């Protein structure tokens, strides 16, 4: 089940400007002339006419689109990428991604990373 409740999550500037989420968001806000901080960031298009509809995309729809194009949810990507950088699963990753402490779902995501990083065959072969 996707997380669609509004949450305030601190997002730091990326170390590489070309993939920095903060810089990308700031550029998008300026290019799209987004003035209302509580307004929609992306607008829906009519399926047939491809014209802009007066209502924006809901958070769940945006998550579905990202998953469709990447094959991974943004939350799973956060978890696995953060674990690869050595962040603690129960403190940093769970809190940032909105998982409950000791989440079985989060543990499953991290197991995929850990099977390569903490592998009994490392250094043996």
N, C-alpha and C positions, 0 to 999 in steps of 0.2 A: 504494500500500500504506500503510495507516494506521500511525502510530507508536504502539505500545502498550507498549513497554518502559517501566518506571517510570523517571522522571528527576526530579531536583530542579530546579525552575525557579522563580526568584524572581518573584513577582507583586506589583507595587506596588499601593498603594491608588489607586483611581481618583480623578480630579479632581472627579467629580460623584458624590455618595453614592448617588444613585438607580440608577446603573449600575456601581457599584464591585464588581469581582469578589471582592475580599477581604471586604468587608462582607456581600455576598450569601452567601459560603461560611460565614462566622461565624454568620450568622442561621440558615442551613440546619442547621448542626451543632447549634445550640442547639434549634431547633424539632423536629428529628428525634431529639434525645437521643442523638447519636452520641458514644460514649465512647471506643471503641477507635480510636486514630489510624491503625491499619493495616487497619481493617475497611472494609466496603463503605459507600459514601456513598449509593447508590441500590439498592433491592431490586427483584428481578424480580416480575412479577405473572403468575399463571396465565392463559393465553390465554382459557380459557373461563369460569372462575369469578372471575377478577380478584381472587384472594386472593394474599397475599404468599407467595412461595416462599423457602425458607431460604437460597438463594444470591443473591448480589448481581449487579448488572450488571457485565459485564467492560468494560474500557476501550474495546475495539473496538466493542462494542454501543452505548455512549454516543456515540461518534463517529458511528456510523451513524445514530442517532436525530437528532443535531444536524444532520447533513447532509440527512436526509430533510425536516426542517422548515424549514431555512434555504436549502437548495440550495447551500451552501458548507461546506467542511470548516472546523473551527476553526483548523487550521493555515494554510489559505489566507487566512482572514479576518485572522489575525495578520499574515501577510506583507503583504497589500495595505494594511491599515490602518496598519501601521508605516511602510511606504514613503511613504504619503500624508503622514505626519508628518515625513518627511525622514530617517528612520533608514537607516544604511548596510546594504546587503543582505548583504555578505560577513562583516560583523563581528557586528552586533547581531541582525539578523533571522535569519540562518542559525543562529547559536548558540542563540537563544531557541526557535526552532521545531524544532530538531533536524535541520536539513539539513546535508549534507556541504558543505564549502567548494566553491564554484563549481558548485553543484547546478543542473542543467538544468531540473529541475522548478520550483525556486524562481525561476530566471530567467524562466521562462514566466509565472508568476504576476505577477511584478513588471513584465513587459513590458506587461501590461494596464493597470497604473497609469501607467507611464512614457509610454505613447502619448498620454496626455492632458496630463501634466505637462511633458513634453519634446517638444513638437509644433512642427514648423516653421511651422505656420499661426497659432500664438499671436501676437497683436498685429498680424497681417496683415489679418485680416478685421475 
